[in-house]
Amino acid sequence: MSTPATVMRGSSNWRRTACALAIAVSASGCASFPINPPLERWAPSGPVPTAETGRREDMVILLAFSGGGTRAAAFSYGVLEELRDMEVEIGGKRRRILDEVDVVSGVSGGSFTAAYYGLRGDGIFDGFAERFLHRNVEMALLGRLLNPINWFRLASPFFARSDLAAEYYDRQIFDGATFADLSRGPGVELVINTTDLVRGSRFSFRQPELDFICADLSGIPISRAVAASSAVPGILTPIVLRSYAGTCGFEPPPWIASALVHRDDSRRRLRQAEILDSYLDPRQEYVYLMDGGIEDNLGVRFIFERTVREGDLEQTLESAGLAGVREIVMIVVNAETEPELSGRDGRPIATSLMTLIRTVAGIQTRSTNFETLELVRSSFEKWVRELSARRGHTIGFHLVDLYFDALPDAVERTYLRNLPTTFRLDREAIDRLRAAGRTLLRSSPQMQEALRRISDLPPR
């Protein structure tokens, strides 16, 4: 039997709950994703002088961190640890290889490591493991999704699950940082890669690409770029950018009009011209971005496409302020997996619908990764030969491809190849992934050759 006090307490609790729900309903009426700021006035952006970064102007090092959830983030983190400890004498001075990195590109899980390093530099070795690698991010996101307050926010057509994820990343990992805050980091060019769902093409968070929609990269939270890059279809939703095309005085590069007129010169160039030209349409008010792994799970196509747009490697290097480059090192950290489809006794395992979906997705990813790497390898080797002939001296190109199958230990290979694509891994898995990144980079013949040639560069 309820006492008056019990009734009063129950009534009080109900009123507090009703009040909270009323506030949530009221808030949900205007719930929306953060609108990216417009670019007030466009101005062509030039390269950052290498003298300002302390890096040498006769070599360029690019890091590309693949997708693959926490597995990819930890694998990439191990590579950064090895680059920190890897030193070479250049022109009579000892230099850490990490200090010579010019560009860090990330996709999906790899974008967390790339973004944190671009923002914090060596600070990544103090906080990233505890803030991201060792956290059960999946459980944290699920908890936010199951919070009744967020149900009302998610009921808004202008706020979705990826916006909720971006808020979590913003508070727990990136401390509210925007791309403007990269100026306080190590000075590398950070490239976060996503997929434009409408155009079916790669879209990278770089100011030259945002110029087409007159959007200001500096005001965009890094968390939103990372959320877009890691927004797995079906589980998460697109991150939306507002387009202000035609409002900032942007002048598209002349090669676009040329490619659209001379349609038989290069089909690759024509396709890029058509995609970029479509962003100039002011009727297209929004850009819908999702998992970068849909289009490029390695994060290397942006540099290939940039070279195709420029016409040749020499022009690409000159526009980046790297006309004097003699050595090009491209380190691709590829966390792709290949789970075994047979049981321990050798008999086939049950081919459930989810197993088949994961298997097919894995096959497509591995096949695309292979073709992408071979395209980049063959294209850059050709471009480097042509540039070397024009300049009269050899320019080195080193594609350092790091992947689990290159590990000599069969047991370790099998263990790492069977790790799931998830945002929660135990500490043993994290430690073994970090160790694999260090081992593979240190033992890579391509990296050893790159170090040998770098050490032969003359004093500045």
N, C-alpha and C positions, 0 to 999 in steps of 0.2 A: 504494500500500500504506500502510495507516494505521500510524503509529508509536505506541508506548505513550503518548507525550505528547499526540498528537492525540486518541487515544481518551479520555485523562483529561480533556482540555479539552472534548471533545464531551460526555462524561458530566457534567462540571461545569455546562456550559451547559444540558444537559437538566434537571439537578436544579434549577437556578435557575428555569427556565421552569415546571417542574412545581410548584415551590413557589409561584410567583406565581399560577399557575392555581388551586392549592389554596386560596390566600388569597382569590382572587376568588370561587371557588365558595362558600367559607364566608361571605363577605360578602354574596353574592347571596341567600343563604338568608333574610336579614332585610332585603334591599333594599326600600325603600318610598319613596313620595313624602312630603315633609314634611307633617305633620298641622297644619292651622291651629289656633291656640289657641282655647279656648272663652271666651265672655264670662262672667266670674264673676257679675256682677250688672248687670242692665240699668238704665239711667237715661236719661230723655229727653235728647237732645242739642239744645242751643240753638245759634243762629247765633253766629258769631264777630263781635264788635263791630267795625265798620269803623274805629273810632278806633285799634284795636290794629294794624291793617294799614297805616294811613296813607292808605288810599284814600278817595275821596269817597263819601258815603252817598247822593248824589242821582244817581248814574249807575252802571250795571252793564255790564261788558264780558265777554262769554263767547267763548272760542275753542273751535272744534271741528275736530280734525284727523282727516281720513278715513283709511281703509285704502288699501293700495297698496304695501306693502313699503318698500324704501329710497327709492323714488320719492316716496312720501307723506311719509316722514320728512324728506327734504331740502327738499321743497316747503314743509312746515310750518316748518322751520328758517329758511328765507328770510323767511317772514312774521314770525317772531319778531325777526329781525334788523332788519326795517323798523320794527316796533313799537318797538324799542329806540331807533331813530334818529328816530322821529316824535314831535315835541313840539307842544304846544299851550298857549296861555296861558289858564288857567282862574282867574277871580277875581283876576287880577293876578299870578298865579304861573305860571312855566313848569313844565310837567309832562310827563314821558315817558308816552306812551300805554301802554307796557308796564307801567308802575307802577300803572296803574289797572285792570288785568285782574283779574277776580274768580274766574273759573272757567276751567279748561283741561280739555277732554274729548278723549279719544283712542280710536281704534279701530285695531287691527292695527298696520300700519307706523307710523301716526300716534301710536300709544300710546307708542312709544319716545321721541319728541320731547316729548310731553306729560309723561310721567313724569320725564324727565331735567330738564325745566324746573321742574316742581313740586318736585323734590328740590334742585336746585342754583341756581335762579334765573339770574342773570347768568353764573354759572359754566358754563352751557351753551355760551357763546361761546368758552370756552377749551379745552374737552375733547371735546365731543360729536362733532365732525366726525371727529377721529382715532379715537375710541373706537368709533364705530358707522358713520357715513356712509361713511368711506373704507375700511372693513374688508370683506373678503369673508366675511361672516357665514355664508353658505351652505357655503363650503368648511370653515370652522371647525366647524360643526355636523356636516358629513359626516365630518370627521376623528374627532370624538368617537364618532360612530355606528359607524365602522369599527375603533375601538380594541377589541381582543379583551377587555380587562378589562370594558368596558361591555356586551359581549354577555351576560355572566353576570348583570349587574345588570338588563338589559332582559328577561332570561328570567323575572324575578319578575313575578307578576301585579299587583304593587303599585308598579311603576316602569315608566314608558313613555317614548317619545321626547320628548314635551313636557317631562317632568321633567328630561331630559338638557339640553334647550334652556334651561330655566329656570336650571339650574346654571351654564351658560355665561354667560347674561345677568347673573346674580348676581355672578360673579367678574370679568367683563371690562367690564361697563358700569355696574352699580349699586352695586358695592362692598359687597354684603351688606345694603344699606339695606332697612328695613321701612317701612310706612306711618307708624309713629311718628316716623321721621326727617323727615317732611315739615314738622314743627314748626320745623325749622331752615332751611327754605326761604323763598320769598318770600311765603308765607301765602295762596296761591291754593287754591281747592278743586280737587283733582285727581280726575277721574272716568275710570276705565279701564273700557271697555265690552266685554262678552263676550256670548256666546249660550248660554243654558241649553238643552242638547240634549234634555232630557227634556220640558221645558215648551214648547220652541220659542219662547222669549221672550228679550228683552234682560235681562242681569244685569250690574249695574255694581258695581264695588268701591267702595262707599260704606257707612259704618257704618249709616245708616238701613235699608239693604237687608240687611246682614248681621245686623241685630238679629233678623230673622225666624228665622234659624237659630242664634241665640245664639252667633255667632262674633265674635271680637275682631279688627277690621281692623288695629289698631295692630301686632299681632305678625306679620302676613303680609308676606313679602318682596315688594317691588315687582316683582321679576323674575318671580314667579309670576303676578301679575296681567297683566303684559305678555305672558308666554308664553301665557296663556289667550286673551288678546285676539288674538294673532297665530297661533294654532294652526290652520293651514290644513287642512281635512279631507283625508284620504288621505295627506298627507305627515307631518303631526304628529297627536298624539293629544290627547284631552281632559285638561285640568287638573282635578283632583278636589278639592273642598272637603268637609270633614266637617261634618255638621249636628249641632248640639246642641239642636235645637228643644225648647222646653219646660223647659229647665234653668236659665234665667237670670231668670225672672220678667217676661219681655217681655209688654207689653200692646199688642196691635195697635191702630192708630188706629181710632176709632169708624166712620169712613166705610166701612170694609171690611164690617162687619156690616150697615150700612145698605144698601150696594150689593147685597149678597147677598140681602137681603129684598125691596127695591124693584127688582126685576130689569128693569123696563121704563124706568127713568129715563135711563140712558146705557149703551149697549152697550160703549163703550170703558172706562168706569169699571168696569162689571161684569167685563169680561175681566181687568182689572188686579187687581180684588178676588179673583177666582178663582185667579189665579196666585199672588198673595202669600199667600192663605189656605192654599194647598197646601204652602207651606214650613213651616207650623206643625205638620204631621203628623210626629210623632217617629219613625214607621216609615220615613220617607225619610231614610236615614242619610247619603247623599252627594248632592252637586250636581256635575254634569258640565258643564264649561264649555269652549267652543271659540271660534273666530274670531268676533269681534264683528261682522264684516262680513256674516255670514249674516243677521242680524236688522236691523242698521242700520250701513251702511258710512260714515256721516257723523258719527256721534256726537252727534246733536242730539235724538234721540227722548227721551232721559232727561228733558230740561227740559220738553218738550211733555207727556210722561206725568206728570211731577210736577205740572204745572198742572192737568191733567185730574183727578188725584187730589184736589188741594186744592179744586177746584170753580170757582175763578176766579183771575185773575192777581193781584188784590189780596191774597188770602189767601196765595198763593205768595210774593209779595214780603215780606209781613209775617213769615211763618215763617222767611224767610231773613235777617231783620233789615234789609230794604231797603224799608221802607214809604215812605220819602221819595224814591224814585227818580223822576227826571224824564226820563232818557234811557237807553234799552236798546239796546246794540250787540251783535249776534250775528255773529261772523266765522267763516264756514264755509270751511275750506281743503279743497277737493275735488280729489283727485288722480286722478279717474277717467280712463280712457283709451279710445280708440276706434281700434284698429289698422286700417290699410287692408287690404281683402280682395282688391285687384287688384294685379297685378304692375306693374313700371315701364313695361311696354309696353302697359298697359291691359287685357291679357287676364287672366281670372280665375286666381287661384293655385290650387294643388292643395288641395282641401278634405279634408285628412286628418282622422282621428278627433280628434286632439289640437287641431287648428285649430278644428274645429267645437265642441268642448267649451269652449275658451277664448272663442270668439265668443259662444256661448249664455250663458256666465257673464257676459261683459261686457255683453251686452244686458240681462240681468236686473238687473245692478248699476246700470247707467245709468238704466234705467226706474224702479227703486226709489228711487234718489237723487233723481230729478226729482220723483216723487210725494211723497217725504218733505219736500223743501224747499218744495214748494207747500203742503203741509198745514201745515207750521210757519209759513210766511209768512202764509197766509190766517187761520189761527187766532190768531196773535199780533196781527195787524192788527185783528182783531175785538175781541180782549180789551183791547187798548190803547185803542181807541175807546170802549169801555164804561167803562173806568177813567177816561179823560180826562173823560168826561161827568159821572161821579160826583164827581170832584175839582174840576171847574170850571176846569181848565187842561190844556193839551196835553202829553201824554207822548209823546216821540219813540221810534219803534221803527225800527231800521236793520238789515236783513239784508244783510250784506256777503258775497256769494257769489263766491268766487275759484275759477276753473277755467280750464284751458288754452285752451279755445275763445275766451275773452275777450281773448287776446293779439292785438294788431294784426298782428304779423308772421306770415304764412302758413307760412313755412318753419319758424319756431320752434314754431308750433302743431303742425305735422305731426310734427316731431322728438319733442316731449314726449308727444304722444298715442300714439306708437308705442313708448315705453319699456316694458319688461316689468315685471311684478310679481314682483320678486325681491329677495333680500337681498344683492345684489352689483351695483354700478354703477361705471363708471369715473369719474374725477375730472371729466372734461368734463361728463358727464351731471349730476353732483352740482352743479357750478357753475352750469349752465344752469337747473336746477330752483330753486336758491336765488335766482338773478336773477329768475326768473319770479315767485316768491312776492313779492319786493320790488316789482317793477314793477306787478303786478296790484293789490296793496294800495294802493300810492301813487296809482295812476290810477283807482281805483274811485270812481264818482260817489256811491255810497252811503256810502263811507267819508269822502269829502270833505264830504258833507252832515252826517254824524255829527260830524265835527270842528268844523264851523261852529256847530252847535247846542251842542256841549260848551263851546266857547269863550264862549258867551253865558250860561253858568251863573253865578249870583251868587257872590260871595266866601263862604267858610264863616265 
